[in-house]
């Protein structure tokens, strides 16, 4: 009699949680037909549910239930997003292949070019304008123009006699034109009027000037300094 009452309560979903696990274990181990009795009560409970006419809840109750469901959904979404964020932070960064990186950078540059209007169609910088800043001992530079779309700067670079510029890797192509004097760059001696271009990904390890020089350089300020 007691087992039948528990089976009925289990089928209706009203058996206390503490007793549910014990009852399920007893059903699994039962050899006296307890499982069949439980299935019979389940079938009867389902028929009871089908026999009761549907009742439309009051509007206020329906709104409270829907609001509660939406709140739980938001909480679960926030929980999963937090888990995803923690996993993303914990994962080691992966460098994209060079070809993919170049395509992404080109796409970003093109989108910036389309979204940003040209504010200064004509730019002039007088010889007396601008400030010279030290880049390295004996090496100073004056930025003439910085393009926010291509992320490249046009600058005058003056190297004092005997000065050396730090080794670096080019994030974007770099162009160099000798206006005065001469320098040693990329394994070559460059003199007045000489031009040099270094593609993205290349490195300069030996930029120096014995007698001093003045250079016009178009390059990215994001170049990576090498140790």
ChimeraX attribute file (.defattr): number of C-alpha atoms within 10 A of each C-alpha:
attribute: neighborCount
match mode: 1-to-1
recipient: residues
	/A:1	6
	/A:2	7
	/A:3	14
	/A:4	13
	/A:5	13
	/A:6	18
	/A:7	26
	/A:8	21
	/A:9	18
	/A:10	20
	/A:11	19
	/A:12	15
	/A:13	13
	/A:14	11
	/A:15	17
	/A:16	11
	/A:17	11
	/A:18	8
	/A:19	11
	/A:20	17
	/A:21	12
	/A:22	11
	/A:23	18
	/A:24	14
	/A:25	10
	/A:26	14
	/A:27	19
	/A:28	11
	/A:29	11
	/A:30	12
	/A:31	9
	/A:32	9
	/A:33	9
	/A:34	18
	/A:35	17
	/A:36	13
	/A:37	15
	/A:38	21
	/A:39	14
	/A:40	15
	/A:41	20
	/A:42	19
	/A:43	11
	/A:44	15
	/A:45	17
	/A:46	13
	/A:47	11
	/A:48	11
	/A:49	10
	/A:50	10
	/A:51	9
	/A:52	8
	/A:53	7
	/A:54	8
	/A:55	6
	/A:56	7
	/A:57	10
	/A:58	8
	/A:59	9
	/A:60	8
	/A:61	10
	/A:62	12
	/A:63	12
	/A:64	11
	/A:65	13
	/A:66	11
	/A:67	12
	/A:68	12
	/A:69	12
	/A:70	12
	/A:71	12
	/A:72	12
	/A:73	12
	/A:74	12
	/A:75	12
	/A:76	12
	/A:77	12
	/A:78	12
	/A:79	12
	/A:80	12
	/A:81	12
	/A:82	12
	/A:83	12
	/A:84	12
	/A:85	12
	/A:86	11
	/A:87	11
	/A:88	11
	/A:89	10
	/A:90	9
	/A:91	9
	/A:92	8
	/A:93	8
	/A:94	6
	/A:95	8
	/A:96	10
	/A:97	8
	/A:98	10
	/A:99	8
	/A:100	11
	/A:101	12
	/A:102	14
	/A:103	11
	/A:104	13
	/A:105	12
	/A:106	13
	/A:107	12
	/A:108	13
	/A:109	16
	/A:110	13
	/A:111	12
	/A:112	14
	/A:113	14
	/A:114	10
	/A:115	10
	/A:116	10
	/A:117	9
	/A:118	9
	/A:119	6
	/A:120	7
	/A:121	6
	/A:122	6
	/A:123	7
	/A:124	9
	/A:125	10
	/A:126	7
	/A:127	6
	/A:128	6
	/A:129	10
	/A:130	12
	/A:131	10
	/A:132	15
	/A:133	12
	/A:134	12
	/A:135	15
	/A:136	13
	/A:137	12
	/A:138	15
	/A:139	22
	/A:140	17
	/A:141	21
	/A:142	18
	/A:143	18
	/A:144	19
	/A:145	14
	/A:146	16
	/A:147	10
	/A:148	12
	/A:149	15
	/A:150	16
	/A:151	13
	/A:152	19
	/A:153	18
	/A:154	20
	/A:155	19
	/A:156	20
	/A:157	23
	/A:158	24
	/A:159	27
	/A:160	18
	/A:161	17
	/A:162	12
	/A:163	19
	/A:164	20
	/A:165	18
	/A:166	15
	/A:167	14
	/A:168	18
	/A:169	18
	/A:170	20
	/A:171	18
	/A:172	21
	/A:173	16
	/A:174	20
	/A:175	16
	/A:176	21
	/A:177	19
	/A:178	21
	/A:179	18
	/A:180	16
	/A:181	19
	/A:182	23
	/A:183	26
	/A:184	15
	/A:185	17
	/A:186	16
	/A:187	10
	/A:188	11
	/A:189	13
	/A:190	20
	/A:191	16
	/A:192	15
	/A:193	12
	/A:194	14
	/A:195	15
	/A:196	14
	/A:197	14
	/A:198	17
	/A:199	13
	/A:200	16
	/A:201	14
	/A:202	14
	/A:203	18
	/A:204	17
	/A:205	16
	/A:206	17
	/A:207	19
	/A:208	23
	/A:209	24
	/A:210	15
	/A:211	13
	/A:212	18
	/A:213	23
	/A:214	22
	/A:215	24
	/A:216	21
	/A:217	22
	/A:218	22
	/A:219	23
	/A:220	20
	/A:221	14
	/A:222	12
	/A:223	17
	/A:224	14
	/A:225	12
	/A:226	11
	/A:227	7
